[in-house]
């Protein structure tokens, strides 16, 4: 998972849905911000929920990986390893 996160375009990613977040255009995922701004990702066939999930995963996965590492560290310390 960590390798896939590292290989993906820089975050944060934001889901933009026409009619919900702006008027006109098509739904897309904005990647990065400022100098780290990457190419927008446009999709066909994805539901709004799918697109929101994919955009959020760019932020969620690094936090999940960090939490798993933190918890493993606590377990290792508790077990004396």
N, C-alpha and C positions, 0 to 999 in steps of 0.2 A: 504494500500500500504506500509506503513511504517513497519508494522509487517512482511510482506513478504520480504522486503529488509533486515530487521534485521535477518531473518531466513536463508537467502541465504548465500552461501559461500562468504568469504571476497572478496572484489574487490581490485584493478581493474580487470575486465575481458577483455581479448583480443581475438578476433576472428582470428584464423590462418587457411588460406585456401591454400591447396596444389596447387602449380602452381602460386599462387599470392604472398604468403608470404614465402614459402619454397618449396623445391623439395623433393618429396617422402613422403609417409605416408598418413594420412587421415585428413580431415578437423576436427577441434576441437576448443573448447573455453577453453583458459587457465584461471584458476581462481586464484586470489591473486598473490602476489609477495613475494619473500624472505621468511621470517618466516611464513607469512600468506598464502603461496602457498597451494592451495587446490587440489582436484582431477580435472583433465581435464574432460571436458564434450564432449563426442563424440555423434554425431547425425546421424540419417539416415532419409532420406525423407525431410530434410530441404534444402531450397535453400541457396545460399551464402548470399543473402539479408536477409533471415530469421535469419541465424546464426549471421551476423553482427548486426542486430537489437537486438537480445537477449543479445549479449555481451555488446553492448553499453547501453542497458537498466540498467545494473548494476550500471553504473556511472550516467546515465541520471535521473533515478528516485529519488535518494537522492537530486540532484540539483533541480529538479522540486518541490519536497516536501518543500525544504528550501525556494524556491521562492514564493510558495503559502503562506507559513507562513509569509514571509516578507511582501507580499502584503496585507494579512489580517491584519497584525499589523498596516500598514499604514492606511488602511481603518478604523480600530477601533480608531486610534488616531484622524483621521480626523472627525469621527463621535462622538468623546468624550466618547467612550465606553471602 
